[in-house]
Amino acid sequence: MAKKNYYGVRCGRQTGIFTSWVECKALVTGYPGAEFKGFVTREEAEEYMNGYDTGKMGADDESQNIPESGVRTEDTVIAYVDGSYDHSIRRYSYGCILFLPDGEVIRDSAYGNDPELLEFRNVTGEVQGAMHAVAWCLEHGYSSLEICHDYQGIASWATKAWKTNNALTSKYVEFMQNAMKSMQISFRKIAAHTGDTYNEEADQLAKAALKS
């Protein structure tokens, strides 16, 4: 099978021609009615974008590798979250990117320096990023959220697969369990620092927030 070098997205969070499957995947995963296809040459991709090819990605394409977790609906918000910490200025932070069902993208970040939470370093930021995504969805009336994270505790604490042993994780579990009573929350693990576009961007947002 020839390597795909270009990806045409005719219906997704953003349309156009992209040169990486990671970028394409972030634009179409969970997007209702997503229409996209991979090509060897840019000319083929341009023909597809101009309507000369009506097919979506076939069985030999990376669409078969889109990870699924939990239950998605057409109203699902997808959030990429990450945390950071800087000991020199004693701050933790989070970065959060929210993909809304209508295609809007919202980027948020913030830092904190609560003395009781500093000892948990970047984990505090990871947790607060996930909580921010949930709180934002609840505030704006969304009932389905998928959290994409690179720290396993985000999912394992929330689902009680991991036991809590401090104030930070206990508060996180209580918050998430209460939220799950009124909304569907699922989780997707992203391998850190492997080139995932939006995981990397969430990490950069968190780092920038430390110095804001």
VMD Tcl script that draws the C-alpha trace (Angstrom):
set ca {
  {0.00 0.00 0.00}
  {1.41 3.38 -1.05}
  {2.11 5.81 1.76}
  {-0.46 8.57 2.06}
  {1.18 12.00 2.00}
  {-1.88 14.25 1.78}
  {-5.28 14.21 3.44}
  {-8.29 16.02 2.07}
  {-10.96 16.98 4.60}
  {-14.20 18.01 2.94}
  {-16.26 17.94 6.12}
  {-14.69 18.32 9.57}
  {-13.77 20.83 12.22}
  {-11.65 22.46 9.53}
  {-11.55 21.70 5.80}
  {-8.61 21.67 3.44}
  {-5.58 19.58 2.52}
  {-3.24 18.43 5.29}
  {0.07 16.60 5.24}
  {-0.21 14.49 8.39}
  {-2.70 11.86 9.50}
  {-2.36 13.09 13.09}
  {-3.64 16.51 12.06}
  {-6.40 15.07 9.89}
  {-7.51 12.68 12.64}
  {-7.95 15.52 15.13}
  {-10.22 17.32 12.68}
  {-12.51 14.39 11.90}
  {-12.56 12.16 15.00}
  {-15.99 12.43 16.59}
  {-17.18 14.99 14.02}
  {-20.68 14.13 12.74}
  {-20.67 13.25 9.04}
  {-16.92 13.74 8.64}
  {-15.78 13.31 5.03}
  {-12.09 12.79 4.31}
  {-9.61 10.71 2.37}
  {-5.85 10.11 2.10}
  {-3.84 10.42 -1.12}
  {-0.33 9.77 -2.38}
  {-0.10 13.02 -4.37}
  {-1.34 16.56 -3.76}
  {-2.96 16.58 -7.23}
  {-5.22 13.69 -6.18}
  {-6.11 15.50 -2.97}
  {-6.97 18.67 -4.89}
  {-9.22 16.71 -7.25}
  {-10.97 15.20 -4.24}
  {-11.49 18.64 -2.68}
  {-12.91 19.85 -6.00}
  {-15.53 17.11 -5.90}
  {-14.11 14.60 -8.40}
  {-14.02 11.80 -5.82}
  {-17.13 11.09 -3.75}
  {-15.73 8.37 -1.51}
  {-14.62 8.65 2.08}
  {-11.45 6.99 3.31}
  {-11.37 3.32 2.44}
  {-10.49 0.26 4.48}
  {-6.82 0.59 3.56}
  {-6.56 4.04 5.13}
  {-5.75 5.23 8.61}
  {-9.44 5.85 9.33}
  {-9.45 2.30 10.62}
  {-7.10 3.41 13.39}
  {-9.18 6.23 14.85}
  {-9.32 5.34 18.56}
  {-12.73 5.12 20.15}
  {-13.67 5.17 23.81}
  {-16.92 5.62 25.63}
  {-20.08 6.75 23.86}
  {-19.98 9.61 21.38}
  {-23.03 11.49 20.12}
  {-23.33 14.27 17.58}
  {-23.17 16.70 20.51}
  {-19.90 15.36 21.96}
  {-17.23 17.89 22.86}
  {-13.65 16.64 22.48}
  {-11.09 18.14 24.87}
  {-7.30 17.83 24.80}
  {-5.78 18.60 28.20}
  {-2.26 18.76 29.59}
  {-0.45 20.11 32.64}
  {2.90 21.70 33.42}
  {4.97 22.84 36.39}
  {7.91 25.19 36.94}
  {9.74 24.79 40.23}
  {11.73 28.00 39.77}
  {8.59 30.14 39.97}
  {6.53 27.61 41.96}
  {3.57 27.47 39.62}
  {1.50 24.70 38.04}
  {-0.70 25.19 34.99}
  {-3.02 23.55 32.50}
  {-3.76 23.85 28.79}
  {-7.12 22.83 27.34}
  {-8.37 22.74 23.75}
  {-12.10 22.19 23.25}
  {-13.51 21.04 19.91}
  {-17.23 21.84 19.82}
  {-19.72 19.91 17.67}
  {-20.32 22.94 15.43}
  {-16.63 23.17 14.55}
  {-15.66 25.98 16.92}
  {-12.35 25.52 18.73}
  {-11.75 27.06 22.16}
  {-8.33 27.28 23.77}
  {-8.00 27.92 27.50}
  {-5.15 27.89 29.99}
  {-4.42 29.06 33.51}
  {-1.83 28.77 36.26}
  {-2.03 28.38 40.04}
  {0.27 28.47 43.04}
  {-1.77 27.07 45.90}
  {0.88 25.93 48.45}
  {-1.09 22.76 49.22}
  {-1.10 21.73 45.55}
  {2.45 22.62 44.55}
  {3.83 19.34 45.85}
  {1.95 17.44 43.13}
  {3.72 19.47 40.44}
  {2.40 18.98 36.90}
  {-0.19 16.42 38.05}
  {-2.10 19.32 39.59}
  {-2.24 20.96 36.17}
  {-3.31 17.73 34.46}
  {-6.19 17.32 36.91}
  {-7.26 20.94 36.73}
  {-7.26 20.84 32.94}
  {-9.67 17.90 32.95}
  {-11.87 19.56 35.55}
  {-11.91 22.78 33.53}
  {-13.12 20.89 30.44}
  {-15.91 19.25 32.41}
  {-16.94 22.50 34.13}
  {-16.98 24.34 30.79}
  {-19.26 21.71 29.23}
  {-21.62 21.74 32.18}
  {-21.79 25.52 32.15}
  {-22.59 25.62 28.44}
  {-25.12 22.80 28.43}
  {-23.16 19.98 26.77}
  {-23.94 16.47 28.00}
  {-21.18 14.45 26.31}
  {-17.42 14.94 26.59}
  {-14.37 12.96 25.53}
  {-11.16 13.90 27.35}
  {-7.91 13.22 25.48}
  {-5.03 13.05 27.95}
  {-1.46 11.79 28.21}
  {-1.41 11.22 31.98}
  {-3.12 7.93 32.87}
  {-4.40 9.19 36.21}
  {-6.89 11.47 34.46}
  {-8.94 8.44 33.48}
  {-7.91 5.97 36.18}
  {-8.74 8.21 39.13}
  {-11.98 9.45 37.60}
  {-13.21 5.89 37.01}
  {-11.88 4.71 40.39}
  {-9.45 2.27 38.76}
  {-6.77 3.98 40.85}
  {-7.20 4.64 44.56}
  {-6.87 8.19 45.83}
  {-4.30 8.95 48.51}
  {-4.25 12.74 48.84}
  {-6.47 15.82 48.85}
  {-5.90 16.59 45.16}
  {-6.98 13.23 43.80}
  {-9.83 12.88 46.31}
  {-11.27 16.21 45.20}
  {-10.83 15.23 41.56}
  {-12.66 11.92 41.96}
  {-15.52 13.59 43.84}
  {-15.83 16.26 41.15}
  {-15.77 13.78 38.27}
  {-18.13 11.30 39.86}
  {-20.66 14.05 40.50}
  {-20.31 15.32 36.92}
  {-20.85 11.82 35.54}
  {-24.32 11.82 37.08}
  {-25.45 14.46 34.62}
  {-23.19 13.98 31.59}
  {-21.39 11.27 29.61}
  {-17.61 11.46 30.08}
  {-15.18 9.19 28.24}
  {-11.40 9.14 28.03}
  {-8.78 8.59 25.33}
  {-5.11 8.05 26.18}
  {-2.63 9.92 24.00}
  {1.03 8.93 24.09}
  {2.96 12.00 25.25}
  {5.46 13.73 22.96}
  {4.78 11.53 19.95}
  {3.73 14.29 17.58}
  {0.00 14.33 18.28}
  {-0.85 17.86 17.11}
  {-3.34 18.85 19.77}
  {-1.71 17.03 22.66}
  {1.44 18.99 21.85}
  {-0.50 22.23 21.57}
  {-2.20 21.66 24.94}
  {1.26 21.12 26.42}
  {2.49 24.41 24.91}
  {-0.57 26.26 26.21}
  {0.16 24.97 29.69}
  {3.81 26.00 29.50}
  {2.91 29.48 28.22}
  {0.39 29.92 31.04}
  {3.15 29.45 33.63}
  {4.65 32.79 32.62}
  {1.42 34.66 31.90}
}
mol new
graphics top color blue
foreach p $ca { graphics top sphere $p radius 0.5 }
foreach p [lrange $ca 0 end-1] q [lrange $ca 1 end] { graphics top cylinder $p $q radius 0.2 }
display resetview
